[in-house]
Amino acid sequence: MAELEKAFLQLEGGARIPCLFNPSSITLGRRNNWAADPMPGKGVSKLRYVGADSGWLRLDLVFDTTSDGTPVTNYTGKIMALMDVDPSLPGTDQATNNARPSTVTFHWGDMHSFPAVVRDLGLSFTYFSSTGVPLRAQMHLELRQFEASKAFGPQNPTSGTPRPHRVHRVQPGETLDRISAKYYGESTQWRELAGANGIEDPLAIRPGTLLNIPRKGAP
């Protein structure tokens, strides 16, 4: 079975921050600004174009390190740092306050976003070890377009890319064949689930494990 494409964030210098799980959905948008010159005693005025706002992209990411017990902040901390000023960027001049955070581009297979900056970030830690180490987190991320770009273009932004994958949290008593029946309507797809998640022993999955659920028919 073909290996799943993994999404990642790429910084200006080329460094990559991996997404442990692919997002289940991606939302993007743009807005044009129009204005009118209303006059007393007149009807509706003709609109005139007054410029475009930057585009935006929103996605929710899941991070889980329960398999090895390492802090999930090893991953989330790198993304949070994208909101800090990066003095190593070309053109930075602290004396004139000419400094900014790094731009970032979201990649998933053949899909590449516009160069963007992190405008808004929300992070929730949802599972901890017995010693208080955060092992699972959910992050809401909003990226704002940094400069003009033809990324996405007029076509559907997901055209030509792997079909998005859903994420399922294993509940007590659940087995791969039951999960297969839930999402695909038949229990026989459990082998595809095992392969997509690198599971060697389908009877050993633990409650709380997050599974990628490929869309039916996805490679």
Secondary structure by P-SEA (a helix, b strand, c coil): cccccccccccccbbbbbccccccccccbbbbbbbbbccccccccbbbbccccbbbbbbbbbbbcccccccccccaaaaaaccccccccccccccccccccbbbbbbccccccccccccbbbbbbcccccccccccbbbbbbbccccccccccccccccccccbbbbbbbcccccaaaaaaaccccccaaaaaaaaacccccccccccbbbbbcccccc
